[in-house]
């Protein structure tokens, strides 16, 4: 027996978002919303490359659940933070990574 999960949207079609917060990505102020991951905030801003490998190959969200470590970014000075597992917060400072980086 197969069960299908029904997804119901509000009758007006609008989905409510969390409280708006201000954060910086690579020095540029953006608006994100509480309850979103850093990865989703970056993708909403059109940033799909969150880090590059030592060889310069682009990497971004792959698994979206913290298993693959492809979406590593620098958050508030902490390098190699998984963007898909980190919730946005007011005043957060996010930087995309190039290669391996030590905490700064």
C-alpha positions in Angstrom: 0.0 0.0 0.0 1.4 3.4 -1.0 0.7 6.5 1.0 0.9 10.0 -0.6 1.5 13.0 1.7 -0.6 15.9 0.7 0.9 19.4 0.8 -1.5 22.1 1.6 -0.8 25.8 0.9 -2.8 28.6 2.4 -5.9 29.4 0.4 -4.4 32.7 -0.8 -1.3 30.9 -2.1 1.0 32.9 0.1 3.6 31.1 2.3 4.6 33.0 5.5 8.3 33.5 6.1 10.0 34.1 9.4 11.1 37.5 10.7 13.4 39.4 8.3 17.0 39.6 9.4 20.0 41.5 8.0 23.2 39.7 7.3 26.3 40.2 5.1 27.5 37.9 2.3 30.9 38.7 1.0 30.6 42.2 2.5 27.2 42.9 0.8 24.1 43.4 3.1 21.2 41.0 2.3 17.9 40.2 3.8 17.2 36.7 4.9 14.5 35.2 7.1 14.6 33.3 10.4 14.0 29.6 9.8 16.1 29.6 6.6 19.5 28.0 6.3 22.5 30.0 5.2 22.5 27.8 2.0 18.9 28.8 1.1 19.7 32.5 1.8 22.7 32.3 -0.5 20.8 30.5 -3.2 18.0 33.2 -3.0 20.7 35.7 -3.7 21.8 33.8 -6.8 25.0 32.4 -5.1 25.3 28.8 -6.0 29.1 28.4 -5.6 29.7 28.5 -1.9 33.3 27.3 -2.0 36.0 26.2 -4.5 38.3 23.3 -4.1 42.1 23.8 -3.8 42.1 23.2 -7.6 39.5 25.9 -8.1 36.5 23.7 -8.9 33.1 25.2 -7.8 31.1 23.5 -5.0 27.7 24.3 -3.5 24.7 22.5 -2.1 24.7 18.8 -3.0 22.9 16.8 -0.3 21.3 19.6 1.6 21.4 17.7 4.9 25.0 18.0 6.1 26.5 14.8 4.9 28.6 15.8 1.9 30.4 18.9 3.1 30.2 20.6 -0.3 28.5 23.8 0.9 31.3 25.0 3.3 31.4 28.7 4.0 33.0 31.0 6.5 30.4 32.2 9.1 31.4 34.9 11.6 35.1 34.0 11.2 34.6 30.2 11.5 35.8 28.5 8.3 34.3 25.3 6.8 30.9 25.8 8.3 28.1 23.8 6.6 25.8 26.3 5.0 22.9 23.8 4.8 23.1 23.1 8.5 23.5 26.7 9.8 20.4 28.9 10.4 20.5 32.5 9.5 20.6 35.1 12.3 20.7 38.9 12.6 24.1 40.4 11.9 25.7 37.2 10.6 28.8 37.6 8.4 29.1 35.0 5.7 32.0 34.6 3.2 32.3 32.1 0.4 35.5 30.0 0.7 38.3 29.6 -1.8 40.2 26.3 -1.1 41.0 25.4 2.4 40.9 28.2 4.9 41.9 28.5 8.6 39.6 30.2 11.0 40.1 34.0 11.0 
